[in-house]
Amino acid sequence: MAIATLSIDLDAIAANWRALDRMSDPTTQTAAVVKADAYGLGAKRVVRALAEAGARRFFVAVAEEGAAVRQALGPGPQINVLSGHMPTDTQLIHDLDLTPMLNSIDQITRHLEALPGHPFGIQLDTGMNRLGLEAEEWEAVAALVLDAGPELVMSHLACADEPDHPMNEAQLAEFHAMTDGIGVPRSFAATGGILLGPEYHFELTRPGIGLYGGRPYVDARPVVGLSLPVIQVREVAPGEIVGYSCGWTAEQASLIATVAAGYADGLTRRYSNAIHLWDGEVPCLVVGRVSMDLITVDVSHLRQIPQSLDILCPVQGVDDLADIAGTIGYEVLTTFGHRYGRRYLSANARGQG
């Protein structure tokens, strides 16, 4: 079976990083979040493009992701591990010079005992109740931790994509209360926090979704295209059904194209009878159920049948698909399957990956 082609514009990722970097004071460092295999787009190629653009610090979710980024970049750039120092991470952290963001007293104890003198950071909980030390815990260990010399203290905003949400100012006040005067670089803003303004930037920002063309950074350059090959076209008479469970019934004579992709490729069944694929700027409605490997599309109105139809393109981005599916662009990006042929676009290097 023919496979779909996922196009990833590395130049656009680099341009988005530079644009977000310019939004902060020149003294503020801009990192890059590349967890989940660079949001599903391939960390090896993405981190190299970001490093060429000027990024010198990268954030991953777990130590194993840090190992892949270190392999791609070599020594030098700093790689922060958001899950901190887990019991089985010590060797990776030491050998690959990873910087864990310690989230609990247990992790602090583990790190300082197992790897004394090795770089680390601290994550604080300012109200999200997900990761990090709460105020009382931080107060109890702050003197010890600061004496050990953390490289960074960070927290994370819960509602940064809603600029007027009162949680933003409440968390900012808590972060100041927990960290003012500590003499350690601080980080509070991911993409949404950068857009909230300079009072959220501190000494380091760490954009993620904005690098990859997603909201809330509405001025981002589009990064991803996805083209689905047409593998068969058939005529359907009025009253005939298309797909599983008689998911669509033709009201008139129709021409139905079957394209090679489905929910095994991250294209959810929620797209059934709900989205368009595109032939250039001409929309073609998906009809019937999205199945594991195949999607059926009404192409009756096209003058000629194309070799492929686009689901991600200039007129339909990841957030458009997310809105239809009732989710967010992050999920659309990170659930793309592994069957796609990946095509990386860059002025410096173009080709398959």
Helices and strands as residue ranges (DSSP letters): E 5-9, H 10-22, E 29-30, E 32-33, H 35-40, H 43-53, E 57-60, H 63-73, E 78-81, H 90-95, E 98-102, H 105-114, E 121-123, H 135-148, E 152-154, H 166-179, E 186-189, H 191-196, G 198-200, E 204-205, G 209-212, E 224-236, E 241-242, G 244-246, E 248-249, E 254-260, G 263-265, G 269-271, E 276-279, E 282-285, E 294-298, E 308-312, H 318-325, H 329-334, E 341-345, E 351-352
